[in-house]
Amino acid sequence: MRRLHYGHLHTFAVLYAAIVCAQCASPPGFPDSTLPRRLFRAGDDTLKAFSPIAEVTRHSIVRFNVNGEPMALGVIVDTNGLALTKASEMKKGKLTCWLATEKEADAEVLASDEDTDLALIRVHAGGLKPIRWATEDTVIGQWAITPGIIDTPHAVGIVSALPHRVRPERAFVGISFVVDSTLPKIREIVPGMGAQKAGLHAGDIITAVNKADVTNQEQVIELVREFREGQTINLLVQRDDEDFRVDIKLMYPNDSMGPVGRNFYNRDYRRLAGKVSRRAEGFAQAIEHDTVLQPWLCGGPLVNLDGKAIGLNIARAGRASTYALPAKLVREVLEKLKNEPKS
């Protein structure tokens, strides 16, 4: 296999971009400046220009299927068949993976990390090639390529934001506060949500969240905002002269929960432009890039012009926004998962 030289490929990419810009410019006197479809960044001509990168990376990538349905890409991390992918996409069923050799292999989940949404998987196949990790810092504006097991990348974009915290998608206790007071006093309980299941009533006053004392509504909202759907928080509640604690599982409201539930939060607003990942937020560190990926194309590497992984695509978050966990963080979590006891 021919090795890429970073300097040559970088020069090629710059020249290619210059040609595209030149071809996109409207001649004098021509009002129509529509970009031809073949020159779109996701177009075949553009993706083919980056095929040398796909060639040196695709044997380090697998495509995971559950019951024959594509779920996510994955990245090979050692020669013994260990791979990483996006954990929340690994639903129950028969797990297999397709290789760049067009062969299918069995696979099994060994461990997962809830904070990063990474899963460690054993691929039962030989001759696998580990990905090469980038060690240099990521910079805004650099090329960000998402290769797969095929001979052209799935998508090409640029890095739009350096590693930063992405807060969780907002989940709820299932209450509304009294509106004419700053005191965290419950006005109404949303049917079917955690507060009702925990036995909270209108008139109850929240005095602590996870042992952090609170005296106003904003404090409660900000503390709860740090947790994801499905996680449990502990509230200290005052009812008349009695103080008691309750554990409440955070949830997303839906239409079946009545008008209060519907008015809390419209979770579908980001999905108007297409599907987002099952878990699209709540990461301590994430690189943001403008590549448009389908959710099943997450879980694999995001690479630079040298074919080295600068991160692992972890979520499609919006119309033109995808998050990738930085390479350094991915490698740290990998070591943690490898050392966990296996069942």
Buried (B, 14 or more C-beta within 10 A) or exposed (E): EEEBEEEEBBEBBEEBEEEBEEEEEEEEEEEEEEEEEEBEBBBEEBBEBBBBBBBBBBBBBBBBBBEEEBBBBBBBBEEEBBBBBBBBBBEEEEBBBBBBEEEBBEBEBBBBBEEBBBBBBBBEBEEBBBBBBBEEEBEEEBBBBBBBBBBBBBBBBEBBBBBEEBEBBBBBBBBBBBEEEEEBBBBBBBBBBBBBBBEBEEEBBBBBBEEEEBEEBEBBBEBBEEBBBEBEBEBBBBBEEEEEEBEBBBBBBBEEBBEBBBEBBEBEEBEEEEEBBBBBBBBEBBBBBBBBBBBBBBBBBBBBBBBBBBBBBBBBBBEEBBBBBBBBBBBBBBEBBBEEEEE
